Amino acid sequence: MPALLFITLIFGGAIAAGLLGALTGLGGGVVLVPMLVIVFKLDLHQAMGASLVSVIATSSGAAVSYLREGFSNVRIGIFLELATTVGALCGAWATHLLPVRIVAIIFGLVLLGSAWLSANQKEDSPQNQPAGLTKSLRLFGSYPTPKGSATYAAIRVPGGFSLMYVAGVLSGLLGIGSGAVKVLAMDRMMRLPFKVSTTTSNFMIGVTAAASAGIYYRHGYMNPALDFPVMLGVLCGALIGARLLVAAQIRTLRILFTVVIAALALEMIYQGIRGAL
């Protein structure tokens, strides 16, 4: 395949990954890594390196729009980043120690579990009475809805903080922003509204990815010829997704999240078992 056509196809795929990442809070990497490995037959570690760069771009591209619209909760994001950053460093350190097929299977299982949890999530029920750690750390806020501003407050803060460490480990280990786990930790464990969870996840994933990117670079998993078109494509997709999210329906986002993640999970597990990566 001619180099220009190959780069153009990767750029187009990266736009789609960035769009989905911005709409669901995944960060694009969760779609990008399987796409680069399965469709374009690239090395898994290089795909994860490109994914980390793209995740930083996605976070930067979408965060401003979400903050302006009033969805992201910066205070909650910064607090939870304490756990994800430490986890990301631990996961990145372990990446080069595990066989590629094992990493692929772990990747698929994580995505499959995320899809199942998302499919069984209840509707938003914002908490209006902050108490305990939530009140002390001021982990509450409001966000715009078609019916006006709605208030919410985080619950089960220790549990959510612990899951964020797991999300960080997975981010460093798999080369993704681990937005899937972040969204589910905030949405399911801490009971934040889904749009607040996805937008705050987008705000957080760049910091998480940056924490492990240096270790990936040290091990030679960064390829500028691949990273540059991927980063530009994901950034374009993220900016489009940020504009679409405001009017998007929660049910539609959940279905999109579940279907895409489940399909990619099964394919990654299959490829890992076959040893075809």
N, C-alpha and C positions, 0 to 999 in steps of 0.2 A: 504494500500500500504506500503511495506517495506520502512523503513527510507532511506536506501542507494539508492534505486531506485528513491524515491521521490527527494532526493538531486541531483542525477544524471540528472534527467529530468529538474529540475530547472536550473542546470548548463548549460545544452544544450540550453534551452530557452534563458538564459542570454547571451550566445555567439551570438545567432541570433539577439538579441536586441542590443547588443554592435556593431555588424557588421553594422546593419541598421543605428544605431545612428551615427556612425563615417562617413558613406557615405553621410548622409543627413544633418548632423549638429544637429540632434534631441537630441543626448546624450543618447539614449537607454531607458531612463525612460519613454518616451511617449509610447513605445511599452511594456516595462516591467510591468508597473502598471496594464494595462488591462489584460495582460497575467497571472500575479500572481493571480489576483482577479477572472477572468472569467474561466481560465483553471484549476488553482490549488486551487481555492476556499479559498484563504487566506483573512484575514482581510484587508480592504482597507487602513487603517492607517499604518499597518505594511508593506504593500506593498509599500506605499509611502516612508516610512522610508528606506526600502531596496533600493528603487529607488534613493534616494538622495545619499546614499553611492556609488551606482554604477555610478551615474553621475560624481562624483568626480574622480572615477577610469577611466572613459571614457575620461574625459578631460585630465587627466595626461598622459594616454596612447597614445592618438592621437596627443596631442599638439606638442610634440617634432618633430615627423615626418613631420607635416604640416609646422612648422617653418623652418625646414631644407630644405624642398622642395620650400619654398618661397611663400606659399599661405596665411598664416595667417597674419593679420595686427595687431601687438601687440598694437600699439598706439591707433588705433580705439577701440580695445577691452577694454583697460584700461579706456579710456574715457567713454565708454558706461556702464562699470561696476559700475560707480558712481550711475547710476540710478537703475540698476538691483539689486544691493545689498540692497539699502534702500527698494525697493519694496519687495524683498524676506523676509525681516524681518517683514514687515507689513502682508504679506500673511501667513507666518508661525504662527504668533500670532492669526490669525483668523481661522486657520484650525480646532481646537478642538471645536469651537463655532458653527459650521455648521453641520447639520445632514449628515450622510454618503451618502444618496441618492441624496441630493442636490449637494454635492461635485462631485459625479459621473456624474450628468447631466451637471454641469458646465464644467467638464473635457471633456465630449463628444462634447459639443457645441464649445468649444475652438478648439478642434481638427478638427471638421467639417468645421469651418470657415477657419482654416489654410489650409486644403485640397483644399477648393474652391479658395482661393487666389493664392495658388501655381499653380493650374491648369490654371488660367487665367493670369499668369505672362508672360510678354514679354521676348524676348531673351535679353542676355547681351548687354548693350551698354555703355561701360566704359566712364566716363567723364574725359576729358583730360585737362581741364582748371580749376584748383582750384580757388575759389573765396570766399570772405566773411569769415564766420566762418571756412569753410573748409581750407582756406589758412592760417588763423591765428593759428588754432590748428593743422595744418599739417595732416589733415585727408585724405591722398591720398597715393598712392604707385603704385606698379607694381606687376604682377604675371606671371608665365610661361604659355605659350600656345604652341600648336603644331607649330604655325607660328612664335614663338619667344616671347619676353617679351611684355606684353601689360600694358599700364598705365590706371589708374582709379582715381576718386576722389568722395568723398561722396557729396551728395546734400541733401537739406531739413534736415539739422542737428537737429534743434529743434524738428521737428516731429519724427525723429528717436529716439532721446533721450527720448521723452515722451513715445513712444511705448516700450522702454526698461524698463521703470518703470513698465508698465503693465505686461511685460514679467516676471519681478522679482516678482510681486505680485502673478501671476499664478504659478510661480515656488515654492514659499513658501506655497501657498494654496493647490497645487495638488501634491507636492512631486516630481516634475520633474525639469529638467534643463531649461524647457520652450524654448528649442532650436527651436521649430517650430515657435514661435513668434519672436525670435531673428533673425532667418534666414529671415523671411518675412519682418521684420523691415529694415534689411540691404539690402535685395535683392529688395524689392518693394518700400519702402519709400526712402531709401538713395541711391538706384540704384547702389549698389556695385555688381560686378560680382558674379554669384552664387557660384562658388568654393571658392571665398574669403569670402562670407557670411557664408558658411557652416563651413569652417575651423576656422574662427574667432569666430563663435558661439561655436565650440568645445573648443576653448581656454577659453571662458568666462564662460561656464556652470558650471565648477568646483567651481569657486569663488561664483557664485550665489547659488549653492547648499550648499556650506559650510556655507554660511551666515545664512541659516535656519535650518541646521542639528542640531545645539545645542538645538533649541527650540523643535524639534521633539524628541530628546533624553530626554529632561526634561519631556515631556508628556508620556514617555514610549512607543514610537512608533518604537524604534530600537530593533531588535531581532538578536543578533550575530549569532545564528544558521542558520538563513535565510540570513542575510546580507553577510556573508563570501563567500558562494558559488556563490551568485548573483554577488558580486563584482569581483571575479576571472573570472567568465564567461563573464561578460561585458567587462572587461579589455582585455581578449583574443580576443573577437570579435572586439573591437576598434582598436587593433593593426593590425589585418587582414584588416579591413576596411580602415585604413590609407594608407596601401600599394596599395589597389585597387583603391582608389580615383584618384590617379594621372592619370591613364589611362581611367577612367570612362567617359562616354558621358553625357553631361549636360541634354539632353532630357530624357535619361534613368533614371537619378537621379530624375528628376521632376515627371516622371510617377510613379516611385517606391514610392516616397514621398507621392504623392496624393492618390494612391490606398490603401496603408497600413493605412494611417491616416484616410481616410474616412471609411474604414471597422471597425477600432477600435472605431471610434467616434460613429457610429451607434449602435454598440454593447453596449458601455458604457451607452449611453442614454437609450437604451431599458432596460438594467438591472437596471438603476436608477429609471426609471418610474415604473417598476415592484416591486421595493423595495426588490430585490433579493440579494443585496450586504450586 
